[in-house]
Amino acid sequence: MTTDTAELAVDVRGLRKRYGDVTAVDGLDLRIRTGEVFGLLGPNGAGKSTTVEILQGNRARDGGDVTVLGADPGSAGRGRRSRVGIVWQDESAPAELTVRETVRHFAGYYPTPRDPDRVIELVGLEKKANARIKSLSGGQRRRLDVALGVIGDPELLLLDEPTTGFDPAARRRFWELIRMLADEGTTILLTTHYLEEAEALARRLAVIASGRVVAEGTPAELRARYGTRATVEWTEADGTPRSERTDTPTRAVAELTYRFDGEIPGLRISRPTLEDVYLRLTGQDRQDRHSQETQR
């Protein structure tokens, strides 16, 4: 990607991080434009959370150049760090306080926070504002974590698996919040295992495996570039369902049209999904096939 560095909220080049003999991040390159929603996808252990921690300034790196909002997060002062919000995978709120007390307390850490009651409403906890955190369900605690991530009105919001434990309604409400923040100009980095979520929210995606970016682009670009095979399904004259995976679905349909002399019973063409592409890029499709063959 060729982008002027002045347009970048995040600029990562050759990032490396090791834990003993384990390489968590291995020469990762990442560039996120100011104001965009960017999705970072990868299996457990691929280096996503470590990368987020380094961007936030909470973990030191072993190598590479990292710039976040124009500064190195490893040496940035408190003022610059206050411009970055984060939602960790783990809960961060004290159990004995109420929701309102907690959000108001965290608002005091920032120079220009959002209105606490408005943030509580945005994450759908207005009816639980006076409830103690220890009484909340897991999904409600996760919503509170999101509230604490956005209370400071950050220029950059880092979201590390933010909707784990959400029910479908809560997840949709979270999506609305992210779209609102994006419309206001907030730059957002989202890591998630929910491919539907990544496709719904992110303008661009990067897939990482073994600490490296293996593919990057819009969801449509990734499907076009790496999702080569379509599936053509039809029904034979005797009622037997058939299917064929092919790189040339148009040709397959033309051959079937000729064979059936017109209308093809039960014709259905399905293109590779983002999930198909993701599994292929991370090598998990091969693992699934090997597991299936072993079970046979």
C-alpha positions in Angstrom: 0.0 0.0 0.0 1.5 3.4 -1.0 0.2 6.0 1.4 1.7 9.2 2.6 2.8 8.8 6.2 1.0 12.0 7.1 -2.3 10.2 6.2 -1.5 7.3 8.6 -2.8 6.9 12.1 -0.7 3.7 12.5 2.5 2.9 10.7 4.2 -0.4 11.6 7.3 -1.6 9.7 9.1 -4.9 10.5 7.6 -5.3 14.0 9.1 -8.1 16.0 8.3 -9.6 19.5 9.6 -12.7 21.1 8.6 -14.4 24.4 11.6 -16.6 25.2 11.9 -19.1 22.3 8.5 -18.2 20.9 8.2 -15.6 18.2 4.9 -13.9 18.6 5.3 -11.2 15.9 7.8 -11.8 13.1 8.4 -8.8 10.9 4.9 -7.5 10.7 4.0 -4.5 8.5 0.8 -2.6 9.0 -0.5 0.8 7.8 -3.9 2.2 8.9 -5.2 5.4 7.4 -6.6 8.1 9.6 -10.3 7.7 10.0 -10.7 4.2 8.7 -12.0 1.0 10.3 -9.3 -1.7 9.9 -9.8 -5.4 10.7 -7.0 -7.6 11.9 -7.8 -11.3 11.5 -5.9 -14.4 12.5 -6.1 -17.6 14.6 -5.2 -17.7 18.3 -1.5 -17.2 18.8 -1.0 -15.4 15.5 0.2 -12.2 17.2 -2.9 -10.0 17.2 -3.1 -9.2 20.9 0.6 -8.6 21.1 0.5 -6.2 18.2 -2.4 -4.3 19.9 -0.5 -4.1 23.2 2.5 -2.7 21.4 0.4 -0.1 19.6 -1.1 1.0 22.9 2.3 1.3 24.5 1.6 -1.3 27.1 4.3 -3.8 25.8 7.8 -3.2 24.5 8.9 -4.5 21.1 12.1 -6.3 20.2 12.5 -4.7 16.8 10.9 -2.7 14.0 9.5 0.9 13.7 6.1 1.8 15.1 4.3 5.1 14.9 0.9 5.7 16.4 -0.7 9.2 15.9 2.6 10.6 14.9 4.6 9.2 17.9 6.4 6.1 19.1 4.0 4.5 21.5 6.9 3.0 23.5 8.1 6.5 24.5 4.9 8.6 24.2 3.9 10.5 27.2 0.5 10.4 29.0 -1.0 13.2 26.9 -0.5 11.1 23.7 -1.6 7.9 25.3 -4.9 9.6 26.3 -5.6 9.9 22.6 -5.8 6.1 22.3 -8.7 4.1 23.6 -8.5 0.3 24.1 -10.9 -2.5 24.8 -8.9 -5.5 26.2 -9.9 -9.1 26.0 -9.9 -9.2 29.8 -12.2 -7.2 32.0 -10.7 -4.1 33.6 -13.4 -2.7 35.9 -13.5 -3.0 39.7 -16.3 -5.3 40.8 -17.6 -3.3 43.8 -18.4 -0.1 41.9 -21.5 0.6 40.0 -21.6 1.0 36.2 -22.1 4.8 36.5 -19.4 5.2 39.2 -16.9 3.3 37.1 -17.5 5.2 33.8 -17.4 8.5 35.6 -14.2 7.5 37.4 -12.5 6.5 34.1 -13.7 9.7 32.5 -11.5 11.6 35.0 -8.4 10.2 33.3 -8.9 12.1 30.1 -8.8 15.8 29.2 -11.9 15.9 27.1 -14.1 12.8 27.9 -17.5 12.0 26.5 -20.5 12.4 28.7 -20.6 9.3 31.0 -24.3 8.9 30.9 -24.4 9.2 27.1 -21.7 6.5 26.8 -23.6 4.2 29.2 -26.6 4.7 26.9 -24.6 4.0 23.8 -23.5 0.6 25.0 -27.0 -0.3 26.2 -26.4 -0.3 29.9 -28.7 2.6 30.9 -30.9 0.2 32.9 -27.9 -1.1 34.7 -26.3 2.2 35.5 -26.7 1.8 39.3 -26.0 -1.9 39.4 -22.7 -3.1 40.8 -20.3 -4.6 38.3 -20.2 -7.9 40.2 -23.9 -8.4 39.5 -23.6 -8.0 35.7 -23.7 -10.8 33.3 -20.6 -11.6 31.2 -22.0 -9.8 28.1 -23.0 -6.8 30.2 -19.5 -6.6 31.6 -18.1 -6.7 28.1 -20.4 -3.7 27.2 -18.9 -1.9 30.1 -15.4 -2.6 28.8 -16.4 -1.0 25.5 -17.8 2.0 27.4 -14.4 2.5 29.2 -12.7 2.2 25.8 -14.6 5.1 24.3 -15.2 7.4 27.3 -12.0 9.4 26.5 -13.3 10.2 23.0 -10.1 8.7 21.5 -8.7 9.5 18.1 -7.6 5.9 17.7 -9.7 3.0 19.2 -8.1 -0.4 19.6 -10.6 -3.2 20.0 -9.3 -6.7 20.9 -12.1 -9.2 20.5 -14.6 -6.7 21.8 -17.9 -8.6 21.3 -16.9 -11.9 22.9 -19.9 -12.9 25.0 -22.3 -10.6 23.3 -25.7 -11.9 22.3 -26.9 -11.0 18.7 -28.8 -7.9 19.8 -25.8 -6.5 21.8 -23.5 -7.2 18.9 -25.7 -5.3 16.5 -25.8 -2.4 18.9 -22.0 -2.4 19.2 -21.8 -2.3 15.4 -24.0 0.8 15.4 -21.7 2.4 17.9 -18.6 1.6 15.8 -20.2 3.1 12.7 -21.1 6.2 14.6 -17.5 6.6 15.9 -16.2 6.0 12.3 -18.6 8.6 11.0 -17.2 11.1 13.5 -13.6 10.4 12.3 -12.3 7.9 14.9 -9.7 5.5 13.5 -10.5 2.0 14.6 -8.5 -1.2 14.7 -10.6 -4.3 15.3 -9.4 -7.8 16.0 -12.2 -10.4 15.9 -12.9 -14.0 15.2 -16.3 -13.1 13.8 -15.8 -12.9 10.1 -19.3 -11.5 9.6 -18.4 -8.7 12.0 -15.1 -7.9 10.2 -16.9 -7.8 6.9 -19.7 -5.6 8.3 -17.5 -3.0 9.9 -14.0 -2.9 8.4 -13.1 -1.1 5.2 -9.9 -3.0 4.9 -8.6 -6.2 6.4 -5.2 -7.8 7.1 -4.9 -11.6 7.8 -2.0 -12.6 9.9 -0.5 -16.0 10.5 2.6 -16.8 12.5 3.2 -13.1 13.3 3.2 -11.9 9.7 0.6 -10.3 7.4 -0.2 -12.9 4.7 -2.9 -10.9 2.9 -4.4 -7.4 3.0 -7.2 -5.6 1.2 -10.9 -4.9 1.2 -13.2 -7.9 1.9 -14.1 -8.0 -1.8 -10.5 -7.8 -2.9 -9.5 -10.7 -0.7 -12.4 -12.9 -2.0 -11.5 -12.1 -5.6 -7.8 -12.7 -5.0 -7.8 -15.8 -2.9 -11.2 -17.3 -3.2 -10.7 -18.9 -6.6 -13.2 -21.7 -6.6 -17.0 -21.5 -6.9 -19.4 -24.3 -6.2 -22.1 -25.2 -8.8 -25.0 -27.2 -7.5 -27.8 -28.8 -9.5 -30.2 -31.8 -9.5 -30.0 -34.7 -11.9 -33.1 -35.9 -13.8 -33.5 -38.8 -11.3 -33.6 -36.3 -8.4 -29.9 -36.9 -7.3 -28.3 -33.7 -6.0 -24.9 -32.9 -7.5 -22.2 -30.3 -7.0 -18.9 -29.3 -8.5 -16.1 -27.0 -7.3 -14.7 -25.1 -10.2 -12.5 -22.1 -11.2 -14.8 -21.6 -14.3 -18.4 -21.6 -13.1 -19.7 -19.9 -16.2 -18.3 -22.7 -18.4 -19.8 -25.3 -16.0 -23.2 -23.8 -16.2 -23.0 -23.6 -20.0 -22.1 -27.3 -20.2 -25.0 -28.1 -17.9 -27.4 -25.9 -20.0 -26.4 -27.9 -23.1 -26.8 -31.2 -21.3 -30.2 -30.4 -19.9 -31.3 -28.6 -23.1 -32.3 -25.5 -21.3 -33.4 -25.1 -17.7 -31.1 -26.7 -15.1 -33.0 -28.2 -12.1 -32.0 -26.9 -8.7 -29.2 -24.7 -10.1 -27.3 -22.8 -7.4 -23.9 -21.0 -7.6 -22.1 -20.0 -4.5 -18.9 -17.9 -4.4 -16.2 -18.3 -1.8 -17.0 -16.5 1.4 -14.6 -14.4 3.5 -14.5 -17.3 5.9 -13.4 -19.6 3.1 -10.6 -17.2 2.2 -9.6 -16.7 5.8 -9.3 -20.5 6.4 -7.3 -20.9 3.3 -4.9 -18.1 4.1 -4.3 -19.3 7.6 -3.9 -22.9 6.6 -6.9 -24.0 8.6 -8.8 -25.4 5.6 -5.9 -27.9 5.2 -6.2 -28.8 8.9 -9.9 -29.4 8.5 -9.5 -31.6 5.5 -6.7 -33.6 7.2 -9.0 -34.0 10.3 -11.9 -35.2 8.2 -9.6 -37.7 6.3 -8.2 -39.0 9.6 -11.7 -39.6 11.0 -12.6 -41.6 7.9 
